[in-house]
Amino acid sequence: MTLYWVLSGCSLQSARSVAAPEPELGPPQPEIRIQAPTKPFPTETLYSLLTAEIAGSRAQYDLALSNYVQQARETHDPQIAERATMIARYLGNNQVAMEMVQIWVAAAPHNKDALANAALAYMQAGRSREAFDYSRRLMDEGGESVFQTIALNAASLDDNARALLLNDFVTQLQAHPEDEQLMVGTGILLQQQGKYDEAMQLAHQALKIHPRSIPAAILEANLLHQLKRDKEAITKMADLLEFYPDNTNLRQQYARILSHHDLALAQEQFTILTRQLPGNGDMLLSLGIIALERKDNETARNAFEELLDRDLHISTAHYYLGRMAEARQDLPEAIIHYLQVENGNDFLSATVSLVDIFVRQEDFLSAQQHMNRLRLRFPDQSEALYVLHGQTLVKHNYLFEADVVFSEGLANFATSTRLLFARAMLNNQRKRLAATERDLRQILKQEPDNTAALNSLGYILADRTQRFDEARALLDKALQLNPDDAAIMDSIGWLHYRTGKYPEALEFLRKAFATGPNSEIGAHLGEILWMLGNKEEARQVWQEGIKLAPNDPTIQETLNRLKADL
């Protein structure tokens, strides 16, 4: 009996692919039929395999995989194990793929496809040294090794694990000193270890032996970029693209390096890439972001809208379209886009922007309803969402409404130091000293070494009361816990100023401003300098502080209080 293996509408992955294949875009792929050799399988096995074939033809891939796995375990037939491996990888079931490829290799130890798939399966499982061993066996069988792919995926390893893998590469390279995969792979590992000069030597050596090696050229360009020699990298890659204009990997690297130096040329390259890789979401997204940065809004909008049309990077496209709408003051459209950003990299930024719009419009009800919906969807983020909501209200000076939000949050998260601290800072802004101190003391009761609470309470007591001994005890402890913190140095300097110890105040405030210059520290340093008669230096410090934060009123308030001028 002849058994046909069928998987409709699915292009099976090449054994040398790095990851499980994505469904193809474009015309449907033809049905793939791999004829198995005639073999006297038991009736139950044949029935199970036929069931798997029917399931595969109906796109019931989980059922197909289940039957193939069962039969691979029972028969240890290499072709059944191969089939199970491929389906498992297609479905992204790495655990099953690992088990099946082990059966496949055990049954066919010299099969190049089996060895290649084993190398990739172990690599995807983070077992890089075992992946390396399979790639070495593949090389010995005369197959195309996957050393370079293993090296690229080693970026996620810790330094010690990567060093052991690097030693394997170096040993193999000594036996095969002109192998392109080994040279580039070793160079990539050296690069990941921060050994740029050694990696560059290997890249140059590889290019000397293989002058048109794209992987070696990309390695060299990456190293030049990391060594801040981008002009050389750009020149070399541009020259190489003249020989290989259709090499999209090379062009992508060229475009990415250009994006650090010449956005117009980078946009031009990503435009070419969108033509060379039609429907590639990453290229469209890169084009849109760079065009937006260049204020080429038409190109950016077209790119983001095409992503939506193709169901690619949907949340990110909505986020950027929301930003563009907000920039042109089309707030209704901005709200529509921000609401469609799902959980992911842009979710928090979209939420911040959306709540900010509602608050600016004094639509507190919509802001509240939206945050309630988010807390139901993401209960583990509920505490953070209360903080975000309240801080947005504080930003726009709706202090009473912010107090309501923080208090509601604390009703649900009574021990939240984040909410306690946020409410304490709000109460301090409202000149409610007792309430401020109560929340900060509660934080310190829960976390005695919380330096933010120690510093804040110490500074507030030094600035607004005569309780200098209490302030000193709090600030000394904060400084002991974090001796390099500019904010703590500033607080201690201000305490010295308030107690008339001007030389000590000047010493701490100078060090604070040098360590972490900001407008508040600048206001304090300028004030002590002014009081000591160093008015010209005080003006210089204030001017520098204003440059750091032009919209911060702290320095102007200090000038008004001292009746000073710039």
KOLLUMBA-639182 format. One record per residue (C-alpha): residue number from 1; x, y, z. Coordinates in pm, 1 decimal, decimal comma, m for minus. Layout:
BEGIN
{NUM; {X; Y; Z}} ...
% end
This chain:
BEGIN
{1; {0,0; 0,0; 0,0}} {2; {134,6; 347,7; m87,5}} {3; {81,1; 622,3; 170,4}} {4; {73,8; 989,0; 58,6}} {5; {155,3; 1255,6; 317,5}} {6; {m51,8; 1565,8; 251,2}} {7; {m60,2; 1907,0; 415,5}} {8; {m285,1; 2142,8; 221,1}} {9; {m217,0; 2514,2; 186,2}} {10; {103,5; 2500,6; 389,5}} {11; {458,3; 2536,5; 262,8}} {12; {671,0; 2308,5; 480,7}} {13; {980,8; 2463,5; 625,2}} {14; {1321,2; 2407,4; 477,2}} {15; {1547,6; 2218,0; 715,6}} {16; {1782,2; 2514,9; 722,5}} {17; {1526,3; 2776,0; 819,0}} {18; {1580,7; 2950,8; 1151,1}} {19; {1223,0; 2968,1; 1278,1}} {20; {890,1; 2811,1; 1209,0}} {21; {747,9; 2945,5; 883,6}} {22; {485,5; 3214,8; 871,8}} {23; {184,4; 3155,3; 647,8}} {24; {271,6; 3271,2; 298,3}} {25; {129,5; 3593,8; 162,3}} {26; {9,0; 3589,9; m195,2}} {27; {m124,9; 3299,0; m402,7}} {28; {m207,0; 2976,4; m215,5}} {29; {77,8; 2725,8; m211,5}} {30; {32,1; 2398,9; m399,3}} {31; {m45,2; 2083,0; m209,6}} {32; {272,9; 1907,9; m99,7}} {33; {286,7; 1532,1; m136,7}} {34; {580,8; 1334,0; m0,2}} {35; {560,5; 968,9; m92,3}} {36; {665,9; 741,1; 186,9}} {37; {834,3; 411,9; 103,2}} {38; {624,6; 102,5; 113,3}} {39; {662,8; m44,1; 460,9}} {40; {472,2; m319,8; 636,9}} {41; {312,6; m105,8; 907,8}} {42; {54,4; m264,7; 1134,9}} {43; {m306,4; m189,8; 1050,8}} {44; {m348,0; 38,4; 1353,3}} {45; {m46,5; 243,1; 1243,3}} {46; {m177,4; 279,2; 890,0}} {47; {m516,7; 383,3; 1022,2}} {48; {m359,4; 645,0; 1248,9}} {49; {m145,5; 784,2; 965,2}} {50; {m441,9; 800,0; 729,3}} {51; {m636,7; 985,5; 998,4}} {52; {m346,0; 1229,5; 1027,2}} {53; {m346,8; 1283,3; 650,4}} {54; {m717,9; 1355,8; 642,3}} {55; {m681,2; 1595,2; 937,9}} {56; {m394,2; 1772,8; 760,9}} {57; {m592,6; 1808,4; 438,5}} {58; {m868,1; 1974,7; 642,7}} {59; {m621,1; 2207,6; 818,4}} {60; {m675,0; 2024,1; 1148,2}} {61; {m303,3; 2036,9; 1215,3}} {62; {m320,8; 1969,1; 1590,2}} {63; {m498,1; 1639,0; 1525,2}} {64; {m253,5; 1552,9; 1247,2}} {65; {39,9; 1624,8; 1475,6}} {66; {m106,0; 1418,7; 1760,0}} {67; {m133,3; 1110,8; 1536,3}} {68; {211,7; 1154,1; 1383,0}} {69; {367,0; 1197,1; 1728,1}} {70; {197,5; 884,2; 1856,3}} {71; {321,2; 680,1; 1560,9}} {72; {671,4; 826,1; 1571,2}} {73; {698,3; 719,0; 1935,2}} {74; {572,1; 370,2; 1856,3}} {75; {752,0; 299,3; 1526,8}} {76; {1064,1; 520,9; 1547,7}} {77; {1030,5; 547,6; 1170,9}} {78; {1253,7; 834,5; 1047,6}} {79; {1007,8; 962,3; 788,3}} {80; {717,0; 968,4; 1033,1}} {81; {940,9; 1145,2; 1285,0}} {82; {1043,7; 1391,4; 1013,2}} {83; {683,8; 1465,7; 932,5}} {84; {598,4; 1513,7; 1300,2}} {85; {898,8; 1744,6; 1342,6}} {86; {797,1; 1965,6; 1053,2}} {87; {435,2; 1998,4; 1162,8}} {88; {537,8; 2069,3; 1521,0}} {89; {773,9; 2343,5; 1405,6}} {90; {506,2; 2487,5; 1180,8}} {91; {270,2; 2505,4; 1477,5}} {92; {543,4; 2649,6; 1698,4}} {93; {531,6; 2353,7; 1937,1}} {94; {902,1; 2352,6; 2020,0}} {95; {880,2; 2093,3; 2294,1}} {96; {723,4; 1833,2; 2064,1}} {97; {955,7; 1933,5; 1778,6}} {98; {1252,9; 1864,2; 2006,1}} {99; {1123,3; 1517,2; 2098,2}} {100; {1043,8; 1426,9; 1737,5}} {101; {1375,3; 1544,0; 1596,2}} {102; {1556,6; 1332,5; 1855,6}} {103; {1370,7; 1027,4; 1726,5}} {104; {1447,6; 1132,9; 1370,1}} {105; {1821,4; 1171,5; 1430,8}} {106; {1840,3; 846,5; 1627,7}} {107; {1672,4; 662,3; 1338,4}} {108; {1874,6; 838,4; 1065,7}} {109; {2200,9; 962,9; 1225,7}} {110; {2359,2; 1064,0; 894,1}} {111; {2055,8; 1240,6; 747,7}} {112; {2151,5; 1604,3; 678,9}} {113; {1798,2; 1737,6; 716,9}} {114; {1761,8; 1559,7; 1050,1}} {115; {2089,8; 1704,9; 1177,6}} {116; {2002,1; 2055,5; 1057,6}} {117; {1660,6; 2045,0; 1222,3}} {118; {1813,1; 1907,5; 1542,9}} {119; {2062,6; 2194,1; 1549,4}} {120; {1785,8; 2450,5; 1507,7}} {121; {1557,1; 2282,7; 1763,2}} {122; {1827,3; 2283,2; 2028,9}} {123; {1917,2; 2640,8; 1941,0}} {124; {1556,2; 2752,8; 1983,7}} {125; {1550,5; 2575,6; 2321,1}} {126; {1850,5; 2782,1; 2430,7}} {127; {2081,6; 2478,8; 2432,7}} {128; {2340,8; 2635,9; 2206,0}} {129; {2632,3; 2402,7; 2269,0}} {130; {2423,5; 2097,8; 2178,9}} {131; {2300,5; 2285,9; 1870,8}} {132; {2664,0; 2351,9; 1784,3}} {133; {2744,6; 1979,8; 1812,4}} {134; {2465,6; 1890,9; 1568,5}} {135; {2586,7; 2158,9; 1327,7}} {136; {2938,4; 2016,1; 1353,1}} {137; {2801,6; 1670,6; 1268,6}} {138; {2611,4; 1824,5; 978,4}} {139; {2934,1; 1979,0; 852,0}} {140; {3109,7; 1641,8; 877,1}} {141; {2831,7; 1491,0; 663,6}} {142; {2896,5; 1750,1; 394,3}} {143; {2585,3; 1955,9; 469,7}} {144; {2546,4; 2330,9; 497,2}} {145; {2613,2; 2413,0; 862,5}} {146; {2411,5; 2658,5; 1072,4}} {147; {2695,9; 2797,2; 1282,4}} {148; {2615,5; 3157,2; 1196,5}} {149; {2250,0; 3119,3; 1300,5}} {150; {2355,7; 2961,0; 1631,2}} {151; {2594,5; 3249,6; 1696,8}} {152; {2328,9; 3511,1; 1623,8}} {153; {2091,0; 3345,7; 1868,5}} {154; {2358,9; 3333,8; 2138,7}} {155; {2291,7; 3702,0; 2217,9}} {156; {2040,6; 3587,6; 2480,1}} {157; {2297,5; 3374,8; 2666,4}} {158; {2485,7; 3497,6; 2969,1}} {159; {2855,2; 3578,6; 2932,3}} {160; {2975,2; 3249,6; 3081,8}} {161; {2755,2; 3034,0; 2857,4}} {162; {2856,8; 3238,8; 2556,1}} {163; {3225,8; 3203,5; 2646,1}} {164; {3191,7; 2822,2; 2648,8}} {165; {3017,9; 2832,6; 2310,8}} {166; {3287,7; 3064,6; 2177,6}} {167; {3551,0; 2812,1; 2281,9}} {168; {3366,9; 2546,1; 2077,6}} {169; {3366,3; 2776,5; 1775,8}} {170; {3736,2; 2858,3; 1808,9}} {171; {3827,8; 2489,6; 1831,9}} {172; {3620,7; 2405,6; 1523,1}} {173; {3762,5; 2705,1; 1336,1}} {174; {4115,0; 2579,6; 1397,7}} {175; {4019,4; 2261,1; 1215,3}} {176; {3843,7; 2452,9; 932,5}} {177; {4022,8; 2792,3; 919,8}} {178; {3862,4; 2906,8; 592,7}} {179; {3501,3; 2810,4; 658,6}} {180; {3282,4; 3119,4; 610,3}} {181; {3011,7; 3012,8; 855,1}} {182; {3263,7; 2944,8; 1131,5}} {183; {3457,4; 3266,0; 1072,3}} {184; {3148,3; 3485,2; 1077,5}} {185; {2989,7; 3293,1; 1364,9}} {186; {3303,3; 3324,7; 1576,4}} {187; {3318,5; 3695,4; 1491,9}} {188; {2956,3; 3741,5; 1601,0}} {189; {3026,1; 3572,5; 1936,0}} {190; {3334,9; 3789,5; 1990,3}} {191; {3121,8; 4094,6; 1910,8}} {192; {2860,8; 3984,2; 2165,4}} {193; {3138,5; 3948,7; 2423,3}} {194; {3252,2; 4306,9; 2351,4}} {195; {3576,1; 4195,2; 2187,3}} {196; {3534,7; 4423,0; 1888,7}} {197; {3895,6; 4429,6; 1769,4}} {198; {3921,7; 4049,5; 1759,8}} {199; {3586,2; 4027,4; 1585,3}} {200; {3698,4; 4285,5; 1329,6}} {201; {4011,4; 4084,7; 1255,0}} {202; {3795,9; 3780,6; 1178,4}} {203; {3559,6; 3985,5; 962,5}} {204; {3852,7; 4117,6; 760,7}} {205; {3999,3; 3768,3; 733,4}} {206; {3666,2; 3631,0; 612,2}} {207; {3634,0; 3907,4; 353,6}} {208; {3987,9; 3842,2; 233,4}} {209; {3906,9; 3474,9; 171,9}} {210; {3544,0; 3537,3; 65,4}} {211; {3549,0; 3891,4; m86,0}} {212; {3175,5; 3902,1; m157,7}} {213; {3057,2; 3747,2; 167,3}} {214; {2739,7; 3928,1; 269,5}} {215; {2740,3; 3791,4; 628,9}} {216; {3102,9; 3900,5; 676,9}} {217; {3027,3; 4242,5; 531,3}} {218; {2728,2; 4286,2; 763,6}} {219; {2942,5; 4180,7; 1060,8}} {220; {3206,6; 4434,9; 960,7}} {221; {2944,2; 4709,2; 923,9}} {222; {2793,4; 4629,0; 1265,2}} {223; {3136,7; 4644,8; 1425,2}} {224; {3217,4; 4974,3; 1255,2}} {225; {2885,3; 5110,1; 1384,2}} {226; {2963,2; 4996,7; 1739,0}} {227; {3309,1; 5152,5; 1711,4}} {228; {3139,6; 5477,3; 1601,7}} {229; {3292,4; 5454,7; 1253,7}} {230; {2959,8; 5479,9; 1072,3}} {231; {3092,7; 5669,2; 771,7}} {232; {3316,9; 5374,0; 686,7}} {233; {3031,7; 5129,3; 741,3}} {234; {2799,3; 5329,4; 517,3}} {235; {3058,8; 5357,1; 240,2}} {236; {3140,1; 4985,0; 245,7}} {237; {2776,2; 4879,1; 245,3}} {238; {2685,8; 5119,3; m33,4}} {239; {2968,2; 4974,2; m246,4}} {240; {2854,7; 4620,0; m173,1}} {241; {2493,7; 4702,9; m261,5}} {242; {2608,4; 4795,2; m610,8}} {243; {2708,0; 4432,9; m656,8}} {244; {2406,8; 4289,5; m471,8}} {245; {2119,0; 4536,3; m511,9}} {246; {1860,0; 4264,3; m443,8}} {247; {2010,6; 4148,8; m114,9}} {248; {1752,2; 4268,7; 133,1}} {249; {1948,0; 4171,6; 445,6}} {250; {2235,3; 4391,5; 333,6}} {251; {2003,2; 4678,0; 245,1}} {252; {1823,0; 4654,9; 579,6}} {253; {2149,7; 4686,2; 768,3}} {254; {2252,4; 4976,3; 546,0}} {255; {1920,1; 5152,3; 609,5}} {256; {1940,8; 5102,1; 986,0}} {257; {2288,7; 5253,7; 1007,8}} {258; {2179,1; 5541,0; 784,7}} {259; {1890,9; 5610,0; 1023,5}} {260; {2146,8; 5732,1; 1278,1}} {261; {2296,8; 5984,0; 1036,2}} {262; {2086,5; 6065,1; 732,1}} {263; {1713,1; 6016,2; 769,6}} {264; {1642,9; 6115,9; 409,8}} {265; {1871,1; 5844,0; 272,5}} {266; {1739,5; 5596,2; 528,6}} {267; {1384,5; 5667,6; 415,7}} {268; {1491,6; 5615,0; 55,4}} {269; {1635,4; 5272,9; 143,9}} {270; {1329,4; 5164,9; 339,4}} {271; {1113,1; 5274,4; 47,3}} {272; {1315,3; 5041,0; m176,5}} {273; {1280,7; 4763,9; 82,0}} {274; {902,3; 4797,7; 88,7}} {275; {909,0; 4733,9; m286,6}} {276; {1153,8; 4445,4; m259,0}} {277; {963,5; 4290,6; 32,7}} {278; {599,7; 4375,4; m40,1}} {279; {380,2; 4320,6; 261,0}} {280; {671,8; 4305,4; 505,4}} {281; {536,0; 4477,6; 816,2}} {282; {875,7; 4559,5; 964,2}} {283; {983,8; 4750,6; 656,2}} {284; {656,7; 4943,6; 636,1}} {285; {677,5; 5029,2; 1004,9}} {286; {1038,2; 5149,7; 975,4}} {287; {944,8; 5360,6; 673,6}} {288; {652,0; 5515,7; 860,4}} {289; {853,8; 5598,8; 1172,8}} {290; {1140,9; 5755,2; 978,5}} {291; {902,2; 5952,3; 755,3}} {292; {723,1; 6076,7; 1067,2}} {293; {1054,0; 6182,8; 1218,5}} {294; {1127,2; 6375,5; 899,1}} {295; {779,9; 6533,8; 913,4}} {296; {692,7; 6365,0; 585,2}} {297; {342,7; 6309,8; 717,2}} {298; {189,6; 6187,9; 393,6}} {299; {440,0; 5903,5; 354,8}} {300; {412,4; 5819,2; 724,3}} {301; {33,0; 5810,4; 719,0}} {302; {27,4; 5595,1; 403,8}} {303; {270,0; 5347,5; 562,5}} {304; {74,1; 5319,0; 887,0}} {305; {m258,5; 5287,5; 704,5}} {306; {m115,3; 5015,8; 480,1}} {307; {m13,1; 4827,5; 794,2}} {308; {m375,2; 4841,9; 908,7}} {309; {m496,2; 4726,6; 567,3}} {310; {m261,7; 4427,2; 587,6}} {311; {m335,4; 4349,2; 956,6}} {312; {31,1; 4400,6; 1045,4}} {313; {163,8; 4582,2; 1354,9}} {314; {m193,8; 4696,5; 1414,6}} {315; {m146,6; 4846,0; 1762,4}} {316; {172,5; 5028,5; 1668,1}} {317; {12,4; 5170,1; 1353,0}} {318; {m286,5; 5295,6; 1553,4}} {319; {m52,5; 5450,0; 1809,9}} {320; {140,7; 5651,2; 1551,5}} {321; {m173,7; 5751,1; 1365,4}} {322; {m308,7; 5868,7; 1701,1}} {323; {3,1; 6076,2; 1759,8}} {324; {m26,7; 6230,9; 1415,3}} {325; {m394,2; 6314,4; 1471,4}} {326; {m315,7; 6467,5; 1810,7}} {327; {m36,0; 6677,0; 1661,1}} {328; {m280,4; 6833,8; 1415,4}} {329; {m533,0; 6884,1; 1697,1}} {330; {m777,1; 6630,3; 1558,2}} {331; {m852,0; 6495,1; 1904,2}} {332; {m1158,5; 6282,5; 1813,2}} {333; {m951,9; 6088,2; 1558,1}} {334; {m662,0; 6061,7; 1801,9}} {335; {m896,4; 5911,6; 2062,5}} {336; {m1028,0; 5656,6; 1810,6}} {337; {m674,3; 5539,6; 1729,0}} {338; {m545,6; 5534,6; 2087,1}} {339; {m844,4; 5324,8; 2195,0}} {340; {m738,6; 5054,8; 1947,0}} {341; {m386,8; 5013,1; 2084,2}} {342; {m378,6; 4675,0; 2256,1}} {343; {m143,1; 4552,4; 2525,9}} {344; {215,7; 4577,7; 2399,8}} {345; {507,0; 4815,8; 2363,9}} {346; {288,3; 5114,0; 2275,1}} {347; {2,3; 5042,9; 2514,0}} {348; {127,8; 5250,7; 2806,6}} {349; {217,3; 5549,8; 2586,4}} {350; {m123,1; 5533,8; 2417,2}} {351; {m298,4; 5515,0; 2755,0}} {352; {m102,8; 5815,0; 2885,5}} {353; {m188,6; 6015,9; 2573,3}} {354; {m554,6; 5916,1; 2581,8}} {355; {m604,2; 6003,8; 2949,3}} {356; {m415,3; 6327,2; 2893,3}} {357; {m659,0; 6424,4; 2615,7}} {358; {m961,4; 6347,4; 2834,0}} {359; {m819,8; 6552,1; 3123,4}} {360; {m727,5; 6846,1; 2901,4}} {361; {m1085,5; 6848,7; 2779,1}} {362; {m1205,7; 6826,0; 3141,0}} {363; {m1385,2; 6507,1; 3042,9}} {364; {m1314,4; 6344,4; 3378,0}} {365; {m1595,4; 6093,4; 3336,1}} {366; {m1447,8; 5947,5; 3015,3}} {367; {m1105,5; 5930,7; 3177,9}} {368; {m1249,7; 5748,9; 3477,8}} {369; {m1455,0; 5507,1; 3266,1}} {370; {m1156,3; 5426,2; 3044,9}} {371; {m929,9; 5357,0; 3342,0}} {372; {m1202,0; 5139,1; 3499,8}} {373; {m1220,2; 4932,9; 3179,5}} {374; {m843,0; 4893,7; 3175,2}} {375; {m836,0; 4781,4; 3536,2}} {376; {m1092,3; 4512,5; 3454,6}} {377; {m889,1; 4398,9; 3152,4}} {378; {m552,0; 4412,7; 3327,2}} {379; {m612,5; 4362,2; 3700,0}} {380; {m241,3; 4305,3; 3765,1}} {381; {m177,3; 4661,3; 3639,6}} {382; {m456,6; 4820,2; 3842,3}} {383; {m230,2; 4987,0; 4098,6}} {384; {m8,3; 5139,8; 3827,8}} {385; {m317,0; 5264,5; 3642,1}} {386; {m436,5; 5453,5; 3951,6}} {387; {m93,8; 5620,0; 3974,5}} {388; {m94,4; 5710,4; 3604,7}} {389; {m446,9; 5854,7; 3621,5}} {390; {m376,7; 6061,2; 3930,1}} {391; {m44,5; 6193,9; 3805,5}} {392; {m206,0; 6305,0; 3479,4}} {393; {m458,3; 6506,2; 3679,9}} {394; {m176,8; 6658,1; 3889,2}} {395; {10,3; 6750,5; 3572,8}} {396; {m284,3; 6964,7; 3462,4}} {397; {m337,9; 7103,2; 3814,7}} {398; {m664,7; 6923,3; 3886,8}} {399; {m551,5; 6852,6; 4240,9}} {400; {m886,7; 6775,3; 4403,6}} {401; {m969,7; 6519,5; 4130,7}} {402; {m622,4; 6366,8; 4166,7}} {403; {m674,6; 6328,4; 4542,1}} {404; {m998,1; 6139,5; 4475,5}} {405; {m818,3; 5899,3; 4237,9}} {406; {m523,8; 5835,2; 4471,0}} {407; {m756,4; 5780,5; 4767,1}} {408; {m970,8; 5538,7; 4566,9}} {409; {m655,7; 5353,3; 4469,1}} {410; {m544,6; 5330,5; 4831,1}} {411; {m887,0; 5200,6; 4928,9}} {412; {m808,9; 4904,2; 4703,4}} {413; {m431,7; 4888,0; 4764,5}} {414; {m390,5; 5009,1; 5121,1}} {415; {m19,7; 4925,5; 5145,4}} {416; {83,3; 5057,4; 4802,6}} {417; {393,7; 5270,5; 4858,1}} {418; {359,2; 5406,3; 4504,8}} {419; {12,3; 5543,0; 4574,5}} {420; {107,8; 5664,0; 4920,6}} {421; {405,7; 5851,3; 4781,5}} {422; {202,4; 6001,1; 4494,8}} {423; {m64,8; 6123,1; 4738,3}} {424; {201,0; 6258,1; 4975,0}} {425; {356,0; 6465,2; 4696,2}} {426; {9,9; 6589,8; 4598,5}} {427; {m65,7; 6692,1; 4957,5}} {428; {270,8; 6862,7; 4981,3}} {429; {181,9; 7061,3; 4670,0}} {430; {m148,1; 7154,2; 4838,8}} {431; {44,1; 7268,9; 5153,3}} {432; {m121,3; 6997,0; 5363,3}} {433; {176,5; 6913,1; 5583,6}} {434; {4,1; 6676,7; 5827,0}} {435; {m144,1; 6464,0; 5547,2}} {436; {187,9; 6462,6; 5364,5}} {437; {377,5; 6349,8; 5672,3}} {438; {118,8; 6084,0; 5754,4}} {439; {156,8; 5912,3; 5415,3}} {440; {537,2; 5933,2; 5417,6}} {441; {551,2; 5795,0; 5772,4}} {442; {328,1; 5507,2; 5661,3}} {443; {572,8; 5426,5; 5380,5}} {444; {864,8; 5430,2; 5626,3}} {445; {671,4; 5206,4; 5864,9}} {446; {640,9; 4951,8; 5584,5}} {447; {982,2; 5016,5; 5429,7}} {448; {1222,5; 5179,4; 5678,2}} {449; {1497,0; 5205,8; 5414,8}} {450; {1287,3; 5371,4; 5143,5}} {451; {1526,8; 5649,1; 5043,4}} {452; {1267,0; 5843,3; 4842,9}} {453; {1040,0; 5870,7; 5149,7}} {454; {1334,1; 5945,8; 5383,1}} {455; {1459,6; 6220,5; 5154,9}} {456; {1117,3; 6370,4; 5084,5}} {457; {1010,3; 6385,2; 5446,8}} {458; {1351,1; 6515,1; 5556,7}} {459; {1345,8; 6789,4; 5296,0}} {460; {986,2; 6891,2; 5373,0}} {461; {1060,9; 6914,9; 5746,7}} {462; {1374,9; 7119,3; 5675,9}} {463; {1197,4; 7349,3; 5430,5}} {464; {859,6; 7400,5; 5599,8}} {465; {917,7; 7351,7; 5971,3}} {466; {1172,4; 7413,3; 6243,9}} {467; {1203,1; 7038,9; 6314,5}} {468; {1561,7; 7034,9; 6196,2}} {469; {1683,2; 6749,1; 6419,0}} {470; {1416,8; 6515,3; 6279,5}} {471; {1502,2; 6628,4; 5927,9}} {472; {1873,9; 6566,9; 5987,0}} {473; {1815,6; 6212,5; 6116,8}} {474; {1604,1; 6123,9; 5812,5}} {475; {1845,5; 6275,7; 5561,0}} {476; {2157,5; 6127,4; 5721,7}} {477; {2001,4; 5782,8; 5694,2}} {478; {1903,9; 5847,4; 5331,1}} {479; {2258,1; 5960,3; 5247,4}} {480; {2406,3; 5657,6; 5419,8}} {481; {2184,6; 5431,9; 5209,4}} {482; {2250,9; 5619,4; 4884,4}} {483; {2559,6; 5842,2; 4913,6}} {484; {2571,3; 5938,7; 4543,5}} {485; {2211,8; 6060,7; 4511,6}} {486; {2203,1; 6425,1; 4398,4}} {487; {1854,2; 6483,8; 4540,4}} {488; {1964,5; 6375,2; 4888,0}} {489; {2274,4; 6597,4; 4868,6}} {490; {2047,7; 6884,7; 4769,1}} {491; {1819,3; 6821,3; 5068,3}} {492; {2111,2; 6813,1; 5312,0}} {493; {2252,3; 7127,5; 5155,2}} {494; {1916,1; 7297,8; 5198,2}} {495; {1898,5; 7184,3; 5562,3}} {496; {2240,7; 7341,4; 5624,7}} {497; {2121,8; 7659,9; 5454,4}} {498; {1807,8; 7669,8; 5669,3}} {499; {2018,1; 7625,2; 5986,0}} {500; {2263,5; 7898,1; 5886,3}} {501; {2556,8; 7670,3; 5797,7}} {502; {2632,0; 7839,6; 5466,6}} {503; {2978,5; 7688,6; 5393,2}} {504; {2843,0; 7335,9; 5447,0}} {505; {2534,6; 7422,1; 5242,5}} {506; {2747,9; 7548,9; 4954,8}} {507; {2963,5; 7234,7; 4958,2}} {508; {2665,7; 6997,1; 4937,4}} {509; {2475,6; 7203,9; 4680,6}} {510; {2776,6; 7236,4; 4450,9}} {511; {2828,2; 6860,3; 4462,3}} {512; {2457,1; 6796,4; 4405,1}} {513; {2443,2; 7025,4; 4100,4}} {514; {2757,6; 6866,7; 3955,4}} {515; {2620,3; 6515,0; 4012,7}} {516; {2266,4; 6562,2; 3884,8}} {517; {2199,5; 6913,4; 3760,1}} {518; {1834,0; 7016,0; 3750,8}} {519; {1633,1; 7332,8; 3797,2}} {520; {1543,6; 7275,7; 4164,5}} {521; {1902,9; 7212,1; 4270,3}} {522; {2005,3; 7507,7; 4054,3}} {523; {1752,7; 7727,9; 4236,2}} {524; {1896,5; 7625,4; 4574,6}} {525; {2260,6; 7662,3; 4470,9}} {526; {2190,9; 7999,7; 4311,6}} {527; {2017,5; 8117,0; 4629,9}} {528; {2307,8; 8030,6; 4861,2}} {529; {2552,8; 8192,4; 4619,0}} {530; {2335,0; 8504,0; 4608,0}} {531; {2317,0; 8518,0; 4986,8}} {532; {2695,8; 8484,4; 5006,9}} {533; {2738,4; 8774,7; 4766,7}} {534; {2848,4; 8568,1; 4464,2}} {535; {2573,0; 8719,1; 4250,6}} {536; {2732,9; 8672,5; 3910,5}} {537; {2791,8; 8301,7; 3971,1}} {538; {2437,2; 8274,9; 4108,7}} {539; {2300,2; 8419,4; 3785,2}} {540; {2508,4; 8173,3; 3580,4}} {541; {2373,9; 7879,3; 3780,7}} {542; {2014,9; 8000,9; 3746,6}} {543; {2056,3; 8050,8; 3371,8}} {544; {2191,0; 7697,6; 3338,7}} {545; {1899,7; 7565,7; 3543,3}} {546; {1649,3; 7745,0; 3319,6}} {547; {1810,7; 7588,4; 3010,6}} {548; {1769,6; 7243,3; 3167,7}} {549; {1395,2; 7298,1; 3227,8}} {550; {1260,7; 7610,9; 3056,7}} {551; {903,8; 7553,1; 3178,2}} {552; {987,2; 7481,4; 3542,5}} {553; {880,2; 7781,8; 3754,6}} {554; {1111,3; 7699,6; 4049,8}} {555; {1394,1; 7935,3; 3957,1}} {556; {1160,5; 8218,9; 3865,6}} {557; {987,7; 8181,4; 4201,5}} {558; {1327,8; 8201,3; 4371,5}} {559; {1416,5; 8514,9; 4175,0}} {560; {1089,0; 8676,8; 4274,4}} {561; {1131,9; 8590,4; 4641,8}} {562; {1489,7; 8724,5; 4652,6}} {563; {1403,1; 9020,4; 4430,0}} {564; {1695,9; 8909,0; 4214,6}} {565; {1745,8; 8949,1; 3841,4}} {566; {1927,3; 8764,8; 3568,3}} 
% end
